[in-house]
């Protein structure tokens, strides 16, 4: 009998479809550019390096890395979404960047040669990995000795989404983005288990603002549509309605003067292949 919190059999397809639909507006998001800049800043990029960008999306990390490593370096950028890559290709062409290879595919199942890259970077995509530890072990294998990995993960709290995750957990549903690497300690354990020496794990408060209650409640449909919440989205309607009602009750109770404080923390993680 199939557990109703089991991963969707076409999770990767759903993820690609979701980001295909978001491709034309993705760069308008305020958070992703800041995260990409943080990852780049921690990646210690130098001219001539070879870089792998996991979940490149519209290419923000890849394009930035391309300029920092110069013509003597190279970037391989992978993403599931064809439409996101269309945006990345366009931007690379507009800037005449020729040292980037874009690949449409699943970075968790792609075959790459061992000890090929100096850096493996991943911004805003770690949350989507089906098996983060297995992925990190692959990244370790693809890195040259002494190579560096840098990525970001949702922290705790993670805005209004933390309420969704807490309610889901009370129903026995652990959302990976909120449980797998949401603290520096968990990030450190993942690095060590994958064969990395932790260089830096930094908590960053990315955003803190008051939200009107109406806007806070409106987070629900947006979050349920995101692949990171796919375990909730596939629940029977009656059970999902129950979880939504509990979410709305908690958010409403937390509202003071009609507003809710939303704090979004992220972990920026850097490790070296041992």
GIHU-V958143 format. One record per residue. N is the residue number from 1. RES is the residue in three letters. D_CENTER is the distance of its C-alpha to the mean C-alpha in whole Angstrom. Layout:
BEGIN
n=(N,N)
res=(RES,RES)
d_center=(D_CENTER,D_CENTER)
END
This chain:
BEGIN
n=(1,2,3,4,5,6,7,8,9,10,11,12,13,14,15,16,17,18,19,20,21,22,23,24,25,26,27,28,29,30,31,32,33,34,35,36,37,38,39,40,41,42,43,44,45,46,47,48,49,50,51,52,53,54,55,56,57,58,59,60,61,62,63,64,65,66,67,68,69,70,71,72,73,74,75,76,77,78,79,80,81,82,83,84,85,86,87,88,89,90,91,92,93,94,95,96,97,98,99,100,101,102,103,104,105,106,107,108,109,110,111,112,113,114,115,116,117,118,119,120,121,122,123,124,125,126,127,128,129,130,131,132,133,134,135,136,137,138,139,140,141,142,143,144,145,146,147,148,149,150,151,152,153,154,155,156,157,158,159,160,161,162,163,164,165,166,167,168,169,170,171,172,173,174,175,176,177,178,179,180,181,182,183,184,185,186,187,188,189,190,191,192,193,194,195,196,197,198,199,200,201,202,203,204,205,206,207,208,209,210,211,212,213,214,215,216,217,218,219,220,221,222,223,224,225,226,227,228,229,230,231,232,233,234,235,236,237,238,239,240,241,242,243,244,245,246,247,248,249,250,251,252,253,254,255,256,257,258,259,260,261,262,263,264,265,266,267,268,269,270,271,272,273,274)
res=(UNK,UNK,UNK,UNK,UNK,UNK,UNK,UNK,UNK,UNK,UNK,UNK,UNK,UNK,UNK,UNK,UNK,UNK,UNK,UNK,UNK,UNK,UNK,UNK,UNK,UNK,UNK,UNK,UNK,UNK,UNK,UNK,UNK,UNK,UNK,UNK,UNK,UNK,UNK,UNK,UNK,UNK,UNK,UNK,UNK,UNK,UNK,UNK,UNK,UNK,UNK,UNK,UNK,UNK,UNK,UNK,UNK,UNK,UNK,UNK,UNK,UNK,UNK,UNK,UNK,UNK,UNK,UNK,UNK,UNK,UNK,UNK,UNK,UNK,UNK,UNK,UNK,UNK,UNK,UNK,UNK,UNK,UNK,UNK,UNK,UNK,UNK,UNK,UNK,UNK,UNK,UNK,UNK,UNK,UNK,UNK,UNK,UNK,UNK,UNK,UNK,UNK,UNK,UNK,UNK,UNK,UNK,UNK,UNK,UNK,UNK,UNK,UNK,UNK,UNK,UNK,UNK,UNK,UNK,UNK,UNK,UNK,UNK,UNK,UNK,UNK,UNK,UNK,UNK,UNK,UNK,UNK,UNK,UNK,UNK,UNK,UNK,UNK,UNK,UNK,UNK,UNK,UNK,UNK,UNK,UNK,UNK,UNK,UNK,UNK,UNK,UNK,UNK,UNK,UNK,UNK,UNK,UNK,UNK,UNK,UNK,UNK,UNK,UNK,UNK,UNK,UNK,UNK,UNK,UNK,UNK,UNK,UNK,UNK,UNK,UNK,UNK,UNK,UNK,UNK,UNK,UNK,UNK,UNK,UNK,UNK,UNK,UNK,UNK,UNK,UNK,UNK,UNK,UNK,UNK,UNK,UNK,UNK,UNK,UNK,UNK,UNK,UNK,UNK,UNK,UNK,UNK,UNK,UNK,UNK,UNK,UNK,UNK,UNK,UNK,UNK,UNK,UNK,UNK,UNK,UNK,UNK,UNK,UNK,UNK,UNK,UNK,UNK,UNK,UNK,UNK,UNK,UNK,UNK,UNK,UNK,UNK,UNK,UNK,UNK,UNK,UNK,UNK,UNK,UNK,UNK,UNK,UNK,UNK,UNK,UNK,UNK,UNK,UNK,UNK,UNK,UNK,UNK,UNK,UNK,UNK,UNK,UNK,UNK,UNK,UNK,UNK,UNK,UNK,UNK,UNK,UNK,UNK,UNK)
d_center=(31,27,25,24,21,20,17,18,20,19,15,14,17,16,12,14,16,14,12,16,17,15,15,18,17,13,15,17,14,15,11,9,12,13,10,10,14,13,12,15,17,16,16,20,20,24,26,27,23,22,18,15,12,10,8,10,10,13,14,13,13,15,18,18,18,21,23,22,23,26,28,29,25,23,19,18,15,14,12,13,14,18,18,15,16,20,18,17,21,22,21,22,25,26,26,27,25,26,24,21,21,18,18,17,16,14,13,14,17,18,21,21,24,24,24,23,21,21,17,14,11,7,6,3,3,4,4,6,8,11,13,11,14,16,13,13,17,17,15,18,21,20,20,24,25,24,21,18,14,12,8,7,6,8,11,15,16,13,15,17,14,16,19,18,16,19,22,20,20,24,24,23,20,17,13,11,8,12,14,12,11,12,15,16,18,16,14,17,18,15,16,20,20,18,21,19,21,19,20,18,16,16,15,15,16,14,16,20,22,24,23,26,27,26,23,22,23,22,18,19,19,16,14,16,15,11,11,9,13,14,17,18,19,21,23,27,27,30,27,24,27,28,24,24,27,26,23,26,28,26,25,28,30,28,29,31,33,31,28,25,23,19,18,14,13,10,11,11,12,15,17,20,21,24)
END
